[in-house]
Amino acid sequence: MIGYALVCGVIACRGTETLNSTNSNQTALNLLVIGDWGVQGQLHQQAVADQMEQYARVTHPQFIISTGDNFYPYGVTSVNDSLWKQSFERVYTGPDLQIPFKAILGNHDYEQTANPAAQLAYSKRSPRWQMPSRYYTEVVAVDNKTNLRLIYLDTNPFIKEYQQNQAAYSDLAKQDTQRQLTWLDSTLSHSPEPWKIVIGHHPLYSVGLDHGDQPELQTLLLPMLTKYGVQLYLCGHTHTLQHLSPGGPTDFVISGGGGAPLGSVTTGSSARFATAQGGFAALSITADSLNLRFINSSGSQLYQLKRGR
């Protein structure tokens, strides 16, 4: 069993359980979450990928969630872009990472010369890369009686800064924001699953000094997350690892340490944990509990969140 030591000395630190104590008596659905990673294996991307492989060797995740900014600096131009190999295929090479990457778009996947549609099209070329639409949903079995609803959003069209600079954001003006919001409300209202997780690129809340709170998303998304009892909102954008709990049913988790240059963090009343380190989040979900760990690029467990339904 690989050991993951607990490292403190950050804004908050709690939880010391070892891997082999997690959900030992229950069937668990295991997932990994990364964001802001596609830098051709440079900086800490390869180190994070290597730790993901070691962690996956023990926990056997079913798939990996990417919270966006998949390719720097300006996304990919086509399915033949060399960045597919340099930042994806040749980085996540471990045998235990040959599982689906379920991805959404980040702002860098829209910017300048980026072709966001190419990331959707690559789904037809690679069995590992899954982005069937700019926003989509799926139901995944936790055990033979319990399901998880995952909702993947495209938050880019909601951001006022991008709306006001559409020349720099490829085909942003073509996206129908009201249609996506109506779809989200309808999807949540028809979701009987006891576990609900929403994934977007941008945070509603953040103590990152590179990217902080996103007020427009608080206005647009928070009422629905609260109304329908969504337990977890996953995102990236700020190149940090954070857990924020501002009140209400939803925990807000940022996993933006996948490879891009690190940001920095400050304190905040809703921040339960925040650090500017490379790393990823590991999720383990059973019928009645959710366990999330942050693992850094050296393989140390930084933090653990445990909650029930």
RODO-2510 file (C-alpha; in nm, 4 decimals, decimal comma):
residues 309
     n   res          X          Y          Z
     1     m     0,0000     0,0000     0,0000
     2     i     0,1397     0,3376    -0,0998
     3     g     0,1521     0,5811     0,1911
     4     y     0,0335     0,9423     0,1588
     5     a     0,1639     1,1547     0,4453
     6     l    -0,0380     1,4409     0,5901
     7     v     0,1279     1,7793     0,5440
     8     c     0,0129     2,0873     0,7386
     9     g     0,1410     2,4441     0,7382
    10     v    -0,1383     2,5738     0,5141
    11     i    -0,4479     2,7796     0,5900
    12     a    -0,6371     2,4843     0,7309
    13     c    -0,5630     2,1174     0,7791
    14     r    -0,7835     1,8340     0,9008
    15     g    -0,8216     1,4625     0,8456
    16     t    -0,5557     1,1957     0,8871
    17     e    -0,7167     0,8734     0,7685
    18     t    -0,5062     0,6419     0,5562
    19     l    -0,6146     0,5131     0,2192
    20     n    -0,6922     0,1625     0,3350
    21     s    -0,9414     0,2902     0,5946
    22     t    -1,1669     0,4523     0,3347
    23     n    -1,5083     0,2925     0,2907
    24     s    -1,3708    -0,0467     0,3893
    25     n    -1,7150    -0,1993     0,4401
    26     q    -1,8975    -0,0382     0,1503
    27     t    -1,8812    -0,0303    -0,2259
    28     a    -1,7189     0,2961    -0,3285
    29     l    -1,7094     0,4892    -0,6551
    30     n    -1,3606     0,6406    -0,6908
    31     l    -1,2791     0,9373    -0,9167
    32     l    -0,9894     1,1783    -0,9708
    33     v    -1,0283     1,5507    -1,0439
    34     i    -0,7728     1,7819    -1,2094
    35     g    -0,7877     2,1230    -1,3679
    36     d    -0,5657     2,3777    -1,5415
    37     w    -0,3135     2,1204    -1,6554
    38     g    -0,2174     2,1250    -2,0250
    39     v     0,1368     2,2661    -2,0324
    40     q     0,3129     1,9996    -2,2420
    41     g     0,4248     1,8078    -1,9347
    42     q     0,6220     2,1040    -1,8030
    43     l     0,6186     2,2765    -1,4619
    44     h     0,4427     2,0343    -1,2253
    45     q     0,2094     1,8671    -1,4784
    46     q     0,4166     1,5500    -1,5142
    47     a     0,4776     1,5237    -1,1391
    48     v     0,1031     1,5495    -1,0741
    49     a     0,0332     1,2913    -1,3450
    50     d     0,2845     1,0534    -1,1870
    51     q     0,1178     1,0872    -0,8457
    52     m    -0,2220     1,0328    -1,0040
    53     e    -0,0899     0,7063    -1,1452
    54     q     0,0369     0,5934    -0,8049
    55     y    -0,2902     0,6842    -0,6374
    56     a    -0,4934     0,5172    -0,9113
    57     r    -0,2909     0,1982    -0,8694
    58     v    -0,4343     0,1704    -0,5190
    59     t    -0,7877     0,3123    -0,5550
    60     h    -0,8785     0,2102    -0,9139
    61     p    -1,0785     0,5212    -1,0140
    62     q    -1,3505     0,4730    -1,2702
    63     f    -1,2670     0,7957    -1,4546
    64     i    -1,0994     1,1369    -1,4271
    65     i    -1,2853     1,4693    -1,4298
    66     s    -1,1106     1,7643    -1,5928
    67     t    -1,2364     2,1038    -1,4755
    68     g    -1,1063     2,2859    -1,7836
    69     d    -0,8099     2,4821    -1,9186
    70     n    -0,7040     2,1603    -2,0798
    71     f    -0,4521     2,3148    -2,3202
    72     y    -0,2343     2,6225    -2,2801
    73     p    -0,1956     2,8879    -2,3904
    74     y    -0,4822     2,8963    -2,6411
    75     g    -0,6534     2,5591    -2,6516
    76     v    -0,6178     2,3390    -2,9585
    77     t    -0,6824     2,4306    -3,3196
    78     s    -0,7972     2,0896    -3,4458
    79     v    -0,8038     1,7186    -3,3652
    80     n    -0,4595     1,7010    -3,5258
    81     d    -0,3023     1,9672    -3,3063
    82     s     0,0318     1,8510    -3,1623
    83     l    -0,0816     1,9561    -2,8142
    84     w    -0,3013     1,6466    -2,7932
    85     k     0,0126     1,4363    -2,7734
    86     q     0,2359     1,6850    -2,5915
    87     s    -0,0078     1,7765    -2,3138
    88     f    -0,2358     1,4729    -2,2915
    89     e    -0,1389     1,1465    -2,4586
    90     r     0,2314     1,1581    -2,3630
    91     v     0,1757     1,2814    -2,0067
    92     y    -0,0959     1,0570    -1,8615
    93     t     0,0695     0,7373    -1,9745
    94     g     0,0457     0,5228    -1,6609
    95     p    -0,1465     0,1968    -1,7030
    96     d    -0,3905     0,2913    -1,4283
    97     l    -0,4718     0,6223    -1,6003
    98     q    -0,5947     0,4564    -1,9180
    99     i    -0,9494     0,5490    -1,8172
   100     p    -1,1903     0,8127    -1,9456
   101     f    -1,1125     1,1816    -1,9019
   102     k    -1,4499     1,3545    -1,8750
   103     a    -1,3725     1,7135    -1,9646
   104     i    -1,5238     2,0600    -1,9858
   105     l    -1,3935     2,3792    -2,1442
   106     g    -1,1974     2,6477    -1,9611
   107     n    -1,1294     3,0034    -2,0685
   108     h    -0,7936     2,9113    -2,2242
   109     d    -0,9779     2,6535    -2,4351
   110     y    -1,1735     2,9453    -2,5862
   111     e    -0,9089     3,2161    -2,6149
   112     q    -0,7418     3,3630    -2,9212
   113     t    -0,6762     3,0912    -3,1821
   114     a    -0,8517     2,8153    -2,9867
   115     n    -1,1106     2,5955    -3,1543
   116     p    -1,3355     2,4669    -2,8737
   117     a    -1,5236     2,2407    -3,1153
   118     a    -1,2025     2,0431    -3,1743
   119     q    -1,2136     1,9185    -2,8152
   120     l    -1,5639     1,7849    -2,8741
   121     a    -1,4537     1,6257    -3,2002
   122     y    -1,1572     1,4517    -3,0354
   123     s    -1,4084     1,2438    -2,8401
   124     k    -1,4715     1,0538    -3,1632
   125     r    -1,1013     0,9856    -3,2098
   126     s    -0,9898     0,8938    -2,8587
   127     p    -1,1739     0,6444    -2,6365
   128     r    -1,0196     0,8166    -2,3334
   129     w    -1,1241     1,1746    -2,4132
   130     q    -1,4925     1,2372    -2,3433
   131     m    -1,6571     1,5721    -2,4150
   132     p    -1,9838     1,4925    -2,5927
   133     s    -2,1098     1,8515    -2,5729
   134     r    -2,0166     2,1860    -2,4201
   135     y    -2,2440     2,0956    -2,1316
   136     y    -2,3820     1,7523    -2,0532
   137     t    -2,4954     1,5174    -1,7786
   138     e    -2,4637     1,1522    -1,6845
   139     v    -2,5726     0,9133    -1,4117
   140     v    -2,3105     0,6813    -1,2625
   141     a    -2,3789     0,3884    -1,0318
   142     v    -2,2259     0,4058    -0,6848
   143     d    -2,3600     0,0623    -0,5902
   144     n    -2,6532    -0,1527    -0,7012
   145     k    -2,9014     0,0790    -0,5292
   146     t    -2,7405     0,4233    -0,5356
   147     n    -2,6638     0,6559    -0,8274
   148     l    -2,4613     0,9745    -0,8693
   149     r    -2,5744     1,2554    -1,0996
   150     l    -2,2872     1,4468    -1,2617
   151     i    -2,3598     1,7726    -1,4444
   152     y    -2,0843     1,9260    -1,6568
   153     l    -2,1236     2,2970    -1,7413
   154     d    -1,9628     2,5449    -1,9770
   155     t    -1,9300     2,8476    -1,7486
   156     n    -1,7336     3,0603    -1,9962
   157     p    -2,0340     3,2268    -2,1642
   158     f    -2,1605     3,3452    -1,8231
   159     i    -1,8506     3,5517    -1,7434
   160     k    -1,9029     3,9248    -1,8043
   161     e    -1,5331     3,9909    -1,8675
   162     y    -1,5405     3,7507    -2,1629
   163     q    -1,8740     3,8759    -2,2920
   164     q    -1,7255     4,2241    -2,3114
   165     n    -1,4199     4,1012    -2,5022
   166     q    -1,5646     3,8533    -2,7474
   167     a    -1,2925     3,9186    -3,0050
   168     a    -1,0516     3,7364    -2,7759
   169     y    -1,2843     3,4433    -2,7046
   170     s    -1,3535     3,2139    -2,9951
   171     d    -1,7251     3,1757    -3,0795
   172     l    -1,8380     3,2799    -2,7306
   173     a    -2,1168     3,4904    -2,8796
   174     k    -2,2697     3,1793    -3,0362
   175     q    -2,3436     3,0230    -2,6973
   176     d    -2,6972     3,0557    -2,5600
   177     t    -2,6573     3,1190    -2,1880
   178     q    -3,0284     3,1128    -2,1096
   179     r    -3,0684     2,7793    -2,2831
   180     q    -2,7913     2,6301    -2,0695
   181     l    -2,9437     2,7687    -1,7485
   182     t    -3,2864     2,6343    -1,8413
   183     w    -3,1297     2,2958    -1,9174
   184     l    -2,9500     2,2951    -1,5824
   185     d    -3,2684     2,3733    -1,3906
   186     s    -3,4613     2,1074    -1,5795
   187     t    -3,1870     1,8469    -1,5322
   188     l    -3,1657     1,9072    -1,1589
   189     s    -3,5423     1,9158    -1,1141
   190     h    -3,5698     1,5720    -1,2789
   191     s    -3,2764     1,4155    -1,0900
   192     p    -3,3884     1,1710    -0,8196
   193     e    -3,0295     1,0597    -0,7538
   194     p    -2,9269     1,1080    -0,3878
   195     w    -2,5821     1,2370    -0,4863
   196     k    -2,5489     1,5401    -0,7170
   197     i    -2,2223     1,7012    -0,8306
   198     v    -2,1979     2,0009    -1,0656
   199     i    -1,8729     2,0738    -1,2497
   200     g    -1,7750     2,4097    -1,3971
   201     h    -1,4470     2,5775    -1,4802
   202     h    -1,4982     2,8970    -1,2815
   203     p    -1,5421     2,9165    -0,9034
   204     l    -1,8383     3,0737    -0,7324
   205     y    -1,6183     3,1316    -0,4285
   206     s    -1,2400     3,1472    -0,4104
   207     v    -0,9655     3,2878    -0,1893
   208     g    -0,7210     3,2682    -0,4784
   209     l    -0,5335     3,5889    -0,5479
   210     d    -0,5075     3,4927    -0,9143
   211     h    -0,8839     3,4382    -0,9461
   212     g    -1,1298     3,5120    -0,6668
   213     d    -1,5082     3,5008    -0,6346
   214     q    -1,7185     3,5034    -0,9515
   215     p    -2,0258     3,7100    -0,8530
   216     e    -2,2167     3,6434    -1,1748
   217     l    -2,1998     3,2694    -1,1084
   218     q    -2,3191     3,3218    -0,7537
   219     t    -2,6217     3,4995    -0,9003
   220     l    -2,6894     3,2484    -1,1774
   221     l    -2,5970     2,9117    -1,0265
   222     l    -2,6160     2,9336    -0,6477
   223     p    -2,9979     2,9435    -0,6264
   224     m    -3,0218     2,6177    -0,8221
   225     l    -2,7425     2,4465    -0,6308
   226     t    -2,9212     2,5348    -0,3082
   227     k    -3,2732     2,4573    -0,4265
   228     y    -3,1867     2,1091    -0,5462
   229     g    -2,9451     2,0180    -0,2673
   230     v    -2,6329     1,9752    -0,4792
   231     q    -2,3644     1,8426    -0,2453
   232     l    -2,0538     1,9420    -0,4402
   233     y    -1,9489     2,2017    -0,6969
   234     l    -1,6119     2,1198    -0,8580
   235     c    -1,4089     2,3714    -1,0551
   236     g    -1,0628     2,5040    -1,1390
   237     h    -0,9562     2,8389    -1,2935
   238     t    -0,7548     2,9520    -0,9919
   239     h    -0,4345     2,7478    -0,9923
   240     t    -0,4771     2,6344    -0,6346
   241     l    -0,6448     2,3664    -0,4242
   242     q    -0,9341     2,4885    -0,2108
   243     h    -1,2357     2,3783    -0,0109
   244     l    -1,4896     2,6477     0,0704
   245     s    -1,8075     2,6148     0,2705
   246     p    -2,0009     2,9442     0,2728
   247     g    -2,3183     2,7856     0,4126
   248     g    -2,6008     2,5909     0,2553
   249     p    -2,5982     2,2347     0,1246
   250     t    -2,3093     2,2738    -0,1217
   251     d    -1,9368     2,2342    -0,0636
   252     f    -1,7219     2,4196    -0,3168
   253     v    -1,3992     2,2458    -0,4199
   254     i    -1,1327     2,3913    -0,6469
   255     s    -0,8859     2,1526    -0,8092
   256     g    -0,6763     2,3815    -1,0266
   257     g    -0,3267     2,2527    -0,9528
   258     g    -0,2882     2,0227    -1,2516
   259     g     0,0126     2,1856    -1,4160
   260     a    -0,0227     2,5550    -1,4984
   261     p     0,1810     2,8196    -1,3096
   262     l     0,0597     2,8307    -0,9526
   263     g    -0,1435     3,1139    -0,8085
   264     s    -0,1507     3,2194    -0,4458
   265     v    -0,4121     3,2237    -0,1701
   266     t    -0,5279     3,4407     0,1141
   267     t    -0,7567     3,3784     0,4096
   268     g    -1,1344     3,3969     0,3944
   269     s    -1,4249     3,3220     0,6228
   270     s    -1,5626     3,0451     0,4016
   271     a    -1,2271     2,8789     0,3283
   272     r    -1,1817     2,5509     0,5106
   273     f    -0,8603     2,4826     0,3223
   274     a    -0,6546     2,6650     0,0609
   275     t    -0,3041     2,6161    -0,0733
   276     a    -0,1125     2,7072    -0,3884
   277     q     0,0388     2,3691    -0,4711
   278     g     0,0316     2,1395    -0,7679
   279     g    -0,1964     1,8450    -0,7136
   280     f    -0,5319     1,6799    -0,7702
   281     a    -0,8465     1,5817    -0,5834
   282     a    -0,9466     1,2214    -0,5169
   283     l    -1,3129     1,1441    -0,4574
   284     s    -1,4564     0,8321    -0,2979
   285     i    -1,8359     0,8088    -0,2800
   286     t    -2,0474     0,5437    -0,1096
   287     a    -2,4222     0,5204    -0,0626
   288     d    -2,4120     0,7517     0,2388
   289     s    -2,0764     0,9341     0,2434
   290     l    -1,8442     1,1440     0,0305
   291     n    -1,4714     1,1524     0,0998
   292     l    -1,2444     1,3985    -0,0822
   293     r    -0,8675     1,4249    -0,0488
   294     f    -0,6183     1,6692    -0,1939
   295     i    -0,2913     1,5022    -0,2986
   296     n     0,0025     1,7190    -0,4012
   297     s     0,2695     1,6667    -0,6657
   298     s     0,4954     1,4933    -0,4128
   299     g     0,2286     1,2419    -0,3145
   300     s     0,1435     1,3959     0,0229
   301     q    -0,2158     1,4098     0,1429
   302     l    -0,2839     1,7743     0,2232
   303     y    -0,6451     1,7719     0,3346
   304     q    -0,9543     1,5585     0,3696
   305     l    -1,3219     1,6501     0,3451
   306     k    -1,5805     1,4008     0,4702
   307     r    -1,9533     1,4573     0,4487
   308     g    -2,2785     1,2681     0,4324
   309     r    -2,5733     1,3126     0,2058
***
